[in-house]
């Protein structure tokens, strides 16, 4: 996951031992489980409590017969063509 593409947390819930967080992310690719684990571990270290993260991932990619690119890049290119 690109560090500039931040997940959008929703429904963070305090549990008896730590936090459970659900997040939405839109990126040209789906994050790997190891990336989610890294976010959980980094956040847990920063706040000193366990964190369980569930991420709902969506992709917004324009795909043609010759390429694929993020929707935002496609929109920017279209705006420049006008």
C-alpha distances in whole Angstrom, upper triangle without the diagonal:
4,6,8,7,9,10,13,15,18,21,21,24,25,27,30,27,24,22,20,17,16,14,13,10,10,8,9,8,8,6,8,11,10,7,9,12,11,10,14,15,14,16,19,20,19,22,24,23,21,18,18,15,15,12,13,11,12,12,14,15,18,20,23,25,24,20,17,15,14,16,16,17,20,21,21,23,25,26,27,29,32
4,5,5,8,10,14,16,20,23,22,25,27,29,32,29,26,24,22,20,18,15,14,11,11,8,10,10,11,9,12,14,14,10,12,15,13,12,16,17,16,17,20,21,20,22,25,25,23,21,20,17,17,15,16,13,14,13,14,15,18,20,23,25,24,20,17,15,13,15,15,15,18,19,19,21,23,24,25,27,29
4,5,7,10,13,15,19,22,20,24,25,27,30,27,24,22,21,18,18,15,15,12,13,11,13,13,13,11,14,15,14,11,12,15,12,11,14,16,13,14,18,18,17,19,22,22,22,19,19,16,17,15,17,15,16,16,17,18,21,23,27,29,27,24,21,18,16,18,17,17,21,21,21,23,26,26,26,29,31
4,6,9,12,15,18,22,21,25,26,29,31,29,26,23,23,19,19,15,14,11,12,10,13,14,15,13,16,18,18,14,15,18,16,14,17,19,16,16,20,21,19,21,24,25,24,21,21,18,19,16,17,15,16,15,16,17,20,22,25,28,27,23,20,17,14,16,14,15,18,19,18,20,23,23,23,26,28
4,7,9,12,16,19,19,22,25,27,30,28,25,22,21,17,16,12,11,8,8,7,10,11,12,11,14,16,16,13,13,17,15,13,16,18,16,16,20,21,20,21,24,24,23,20,19,16,16,13,14,12,12,12,13,14,18,20,24,26,25,22,18,15,12,14,12,14,17,17,17,20,22,22,23,26,28
4,6,9,12,16,15,19,21,23,26,25,21,18,17,14,13,10,9,7,9,9,13,13,13,12,15,16,16,12,12,15,14,11,14,16,14,13,17,18,17,18,21,21,20,17,17,13,14,11,13,12,13,14,15,17,21,23,27,30,29,25,21,19,15,17,15,17,20,20,20,23,25,25,26,29,30
4,6,9,13,12,16,18,21,24,23,19,16,14,11,9,6,6,5,8,9,13,13,12,10,14,14,15,12,10,14,13,10,12,15,14,13,16,18,17,18,20,19,18,15,14,11,11,8,9,9,11,13,14,17,21,23,27,30,29,26,22,20,16,17,17,19,21,21,22,25,26,26,28,31,32
4,6,10,11,14,17,20,23,23,19,16,14,10,9,5,5,6,9,12,16,16,14,14,17,17,18,15,13,17,16,13,14,18,17,15,17,20,18,18,21,20,19,15,15,12,11,9,10,10,12,14,15,19,22,25,29,32,31,28,24,22,18,18,17,20,22,22,23,26,27,27,29,31,32
4,7,7,11,13,16,20,19,16,12,11,7,6,4,6,9,12,15,19,18,16,15,18,17,18,16,13,16,16,12,13,16,15,13,15,18,17,16,19,17,16,13,12,9,10,9,10,12,14,17,19,22,25,28,32,35,35,31,27,25,22,22,21,24,26,26,27,30,31,30,33,35,36
4,6,9,13,15,19,19,16,12,10,7,6,5,7,11,14,17,21,20,18,17,20,19,21,18,15,18,19,15,15,19,18,16,17,21,19,18,21,18,17,14,13,11,10,10,10,13,15,18,20,23,27,29,33,36,36,33,29,27,24,23,23,26,28,27,28,32,32,32,34,37,37
4,6,10,12,16,16,14,10,8,6,6,8,11,14,17,20,24,23,21,20,22,20,22,20,17,19,20,17,16,19,19,16,17,21,20,18,20,17,16,13,12,11,11,11,12,16,18,21,23,27,30,32,36,39,40,36,32,30,27,27,27,30,31,31,32,35,36,36,38,40,41
4,7,10,13,13,10,7,6,4,6,9,12,15,19,21,25,24,21,20,21,19,21,19,15,17,18,14,13,16,16,13,14,17,16,14,16,13,13,10,10,9,10,12,14,17,19,23,25,28,32,34,38,41,41,37,34,32,28,28,28,31,33,32,33,37,37,37,40,42,43
4,6,10,11,9,6,5,6,9,12,15,18,22,24,28,27,24,22,23,21,22,21,17,18,19,16,14,17,18,14,14,18,17,14,16,13,12,10,10,11,12,14,16,20,22,26,28,31,35,37,41,44,44,41,37,35,32,32,32,35,37,36,37,40,41,41,43,46,46
4,7,8,6,5,6,9,12,15,18,21,25,27,31,29,26,24,25,22,23,22,19,19,20,17,14,17,17,14,13,16,16,13,13,10,10,9,10,12,14,17,19,23,26,29,31,34,38,40,44,47,47,43,40,38,35,35,35,37,39,39,40,43,44,44,46,49,49
4,5,5,5,7,10,13,17,20,23,27,29,32,30,27,25,25,22,23,23,19,18,20,18,15,17,18,15,13,17,17,14,14,10,9,9,10,13,15,18,20,24,27,30,33,36,40,42,45,48,48,45,41,39,36,37,37,40,42,41,43,45,46,46,49,51,52
4,6,8,10,14,17,20,24,26,30,32,35,33,30,28,28,24,25,25,22,20,22,20,17,18,20,17,15,17,18,15,14,10,10,11,12,16,18,21,24,27,30,34,36,39,43,45,49,51,51,48,44,43,40,41,40,43,45,45,46,49,50,50,52,55,55
4,7,9,13,16,19,23,25,29,31,34,32,28,26,25,22,22,22,19,17,19,18,14,15,17,14,11,14,15,12,11,7,7,9,10,14,17,20,23,26,29,32,35,38,42,44,47,50,50,46,43,41,38,39,39,42,44,44,45,48,49,49,51,53,54
4,7,10,14,16,20,22,26,27,31,29,26,23,23,20,20,20,16,15,16,14,11,12,14,11,8,12,12,9,9,5,5,6,8,11,14,17,20,23,27,30,32,35,39,41,44,47,47,43,40,38,35,36,36,38,40,40,41,44,45,45,47,50,51
4,6,10,13,16,19,23,24,28,26,23,20,21,18,19,18,14,14,15,13,10,12,13,10,9,13,13,10,11,7,6,5,6,8,11,14,17,20,23,26,29,32,36,38,41,44,44,40,37,35,32,33,32,35,37,37,38,41,42,42,44,47,48
4,7,10,14,16,20,22,25,24,20,18,19,16,17,17,13,13,15,13,10,13,14,12,11,15,15,13,14,11,9,6,5,6,8,11,14,17,20,23,26,29,33,35,39,41,41,38,34,33,30,30,30,33,35,35,36,39,40,40,42,45,46
4,6,10,13,17,19,22,21,18,16,17,15,16,15,11,13,14,11,9,13,14,11,12,15,15,14,15,13,11,7,6,5,6,8,11,14,17,20,23,26,30,32,35,38,38,35,31,29,26,27,27,29,31,31,33,35,36,37,39,41,42
4,7,10,14,16,20,18,15,14,16,14,16,15,11,13,15,12,11,15,16,14,15,18,18,17,19,16,14,11,8,6,5,6,8,11,14,17,20,23,26,28,32,35,35,32,28,27,24,24,24,27,29,29,30,33,34,34,36,38,39
4,7,10,13,16,15,13,12,14,14,16,14,11,14,15,12,12,16,16,14,16,19,18,18,20,18,16,12,11,7,6,5,6,8,11,14,16,20,23,26,29,32,32,29,25,23,20,20,21,23,25,25,26,29,30,30,33,35,36
4,7,10,13,13,11,11,14,15,17,14,12,16,17,14,15,18,18,17,19,22,21,21,24,22,20,16,14,11,9,6,5,6,8,11,13,16,20,22,26,29,29,26,22,20,17,17,17,20,22,22,23,26,27,27,29,31,32
4,6,10,10,9,9,12,14,16,13,11,15,16,13,15,18,18,17,20,22,21,22,24,23,21,18,16,12,11,7,6,5,6,8,10,13,17,19,23,26,26,22,19,17,13,14,14,17,19,19,20,23,24,25,27,29,30
4,7,8,8,10,14,16,17,15,14,18,18,16,18,21,21,20,23,25,24,25,28,27,25,21,20,16,14,10,9,6,5,5,7,10,13,16,20,23,23,19,15,13,10,10,11,14,15,15,17,19,20,21,23,25,26
4,5,7,8,12,15,16,13,14,18,17,16,19,21,21,21,24,25,25,26,29,28,26,22,21,17,16,12,11,8,7,5,6,8,12,14,18,21,20,16,13,10,8,9,10,12,14,15,16,18,19,21,22,24,26
4,7,10,13,16,17,15,16,20,19,19,22,24,23,24,27,28,28,29,32,31,29,25,24,20,18,15,13,10,8,5,6,6,9,11,14,17,16,13,9,7,6,8,10,11,12,14,15,16,18,20,21,22,25
4,6,9,13,14,12,13,17,17,17,19,21,21,22,25,26,26,28,30,29,27,23,21,18,16,13,12,8,8,6,8,9,12,13,16,18,18,14,11,10,9,12,14,14,16,18,19,20,22,24,25,26,28
4,6,9,12,10,11,14,15,14,17,19,19,20,22,24,25,26,28,26,24,20,18,15,13,10,9,6,7,7,10,11,15,16,19,21,21,18,15,14,13,15,16,17,19,21,22,23,25,27,28,29,31
4,7,8,6,7,10,11,11,13,15,16,17,19,21,21,23,24,23,21,17,15,12,11,9,10,7,10,10,13,15,18,19,23,25,24,21,17,17,15,17,18,19,21,23,24,26,27,29,30,32,34
4,5,5,7,9,10,11,13,15,16,17,19,20,22,23,24,23,20,17,15,13,12,10,12,10,13,13,17,18,21,21,25,26,26,23,20,19,18,21,22,23,24,26,27,29,31,32,33,35,37
4,5,5,6,9,10,11,12,14,15,16,18,20,21,22,20,17,15,12,10,10,10,12,11,15,16,20,21,24,25,28,30,29,26,23,23,21,24,25,26,28,30,31,32,34,35,37,38,40
4,5,5,6,9,10,10,12,14,15,16,18,20,20,19,16,14,13,12,12,12,15,14,17,18,22,23,26,26,30,31,30,27,25,24,23,25,26,27,29,31,31,33,35,36,37,39,41
4,5,5,6,9,10,10,12,14,15,16,18,19,19,16,14,13,11,12,11,13,12,15,16,19,20,24,25,28,30,29,26,23,22,20,23,23,24,26,28,28,30,32,33,34,36,38
4,5,5,6,9,10,11,12,14,15,17,18,16,14,11,9,7,8,8,11,11,15,16,20,21,25,26,30,32,31,28,24,23,21,23,24,25,27,29,29,31,33,34,36,38,39
4,5,5,6,8,10,10,12,14,15,16,14,12,10,9,8,10,11,14,15,18,20,23,25,29,29,33,35,34,31,28,27,25,27,27,29,31,32,33,35,37,38,39,41,43
4,5,5,6,8,10,10,12,14,15,14,12,11,11,10,12,13,16,16,19,21,24,25,29,30,33,35,34,30,27,26,24,27,26,27,30,31,32,34,36,37,38,40,42
4,5,5,6,8,10,10,12,14,13,11,9,9,8,11,11,14,15,18,19,22,24,28,29,33,35,34,30,27,25,23,25,25,26,29,30,30,32,34,35,36,38,40
4,6,5,6,9,10,11,11,10,8,5,6,6,10,11,15,16,20,22,24,27,30,32,35,38,37,33,30,29,26,28,28,29,32,33,33,36,38,38,39,42,43
4,6,5,6,9,10,10,10,8,7,9,10,13,15,18,19,23,24,27,29,33,34,38,40,39,35,32,31,28,31,30,32,34,35,35,38,40,40,41,44,46
4,5,5,6,9,10,11,10,9,11,11,15,16,19,20,23,24,27,29,32,34,37,39,38,35,32,30,27,29,29,30,33,34,34,36,38,38,39,42,44
4,5,5,6,8,8,8,7,10,10,13,14,18,19,22,24,27,29,33,34,38,40,39,36,32,30,28,29,28,30,33,33,33,36,38,38,39,42,44
4,5,5,5,5,5,5,9,11,14,16,20,21,25,27,30,32,36,37,41,43,42,39,35,33,31,33,32,34,37,37,37,40,42,42,43,46,47
4,6,5,7,8,9,13,14,18,19,23,24,27,29,32,34,37,39,42,45,43,40,37,35,32,34,33,35,38,38,38,41,43,43,44,47,48
4,6,8,10,10,14,15,18,19,23,24,27,29,31,33,37,39,42,44,43,40,36,34,31,33,32,33,37,37,36,39,41,41,42,45,46
4,6,8,9,13,14,18,19,23,24,28,30,32,34,38,40,44,46,45,42,38,36,33,34,33,35,38,38,38,41,43,42,44,47,48
4,7,9,13,15,19,21,25,26,30,32,34,37,41,42,46,48,47,44,41,38,36,37,36,38,41,41,41,44,46,46,47,50,51
4,6,10,13,16,19,22,25,28,31,33,36,40,41,45,47,47,43,40,38,35,37,36,38,41,41,41,44,46,45,47,50,51
4,7,10,13,16,20,22,26,28,31,34,37,39,43,45,44,41,38,36,33,35,35,37,39,40,40,43,44,45,46,49,50
4,6,10,13,16,18,22,25,28,30,34,36,39,42,41,38,34,33,30,31,31,33,36,36,37,39,41,41,43,45,47
4,7,10,13,16,20,22,26,28,32,33,37,39,39,36,32,31,28,30,30,32,34,35,36,38,40,40,42,44,46
4,6,10,12,16,19,22,24,28,30,33,36,36,32,29,27,25,26,26,28,31,31,32,35,36,36,38,41,42
4,7,10,13,16,19,22,26,27,31,33,34,30,27,26,23,24,25,27,29,29,31,33,34,35,37,39,40
4,6,10,13,16,19,22,24,28,30,30,27,23,22,19,20,21,24,25,26,27,29,31,31,34,35,37
4,7,10,13,16,20,21,25,28,28,25,22,20,18,18,20,22,23,24,26,28,28,30,32,33,35
4,7,10,13,16,18,22,24,25,21,18,17,14,15,17,19,20,21,23,25,25,27,29,30,32
4,7,10,13,15,19,21,22,19,15,14,12,12,14,16,17,18,20,22,22,24,26,27,29
4,6,10,11,15,18,18,15,12,11,8,9,11,13,14,15,17,19,19,21,23,24,26
4,7,10,13,17,17,14,10,9,6,6,8,10,10,11,14,15,16,18,20,21,22
4,6,10,13,13,10,6,6,4,5,9,9,9,11,13,14,14,17,18,19,21
4,7,10,11,8,6,5,6,6,9,9,7,10,12,12,12,15,17,16,19
4,7,8,6,4,7,9,9,13,12,10,13,15,14,14,18,19,18,21
4,5,5,6,9,12,12,15,14,11,14,16,14,14,18,19,17,20
4,6,8,12,15,16,19,17,15,18,20,17,17,21,22,20,23
4,7,10,14,15,18,15,14,17,18,16,17,20,20,19,22
4,7,10,12,15,12,11,15,16,14,15,19,18,18,21
4,7,9,12,10,9,13,14,13,15,18,18,18,21
4,6,8,7,7,10,11,11,13,15,16,16,19
4,5,5,6,9,10,11,13,14,16,17,19
4,5,5,6,9,10,10,12,14,15,17
4,5,5,6,9,10,10,12,14,16
4,5,5,6,9,10,11,12,15
4,5,5,6,9,10,11,13
4,5,5,6,9,10,11
4,5,5,6,9,10
4,5,5,6,9
4,5,5,7
4,5,6
4,5
4
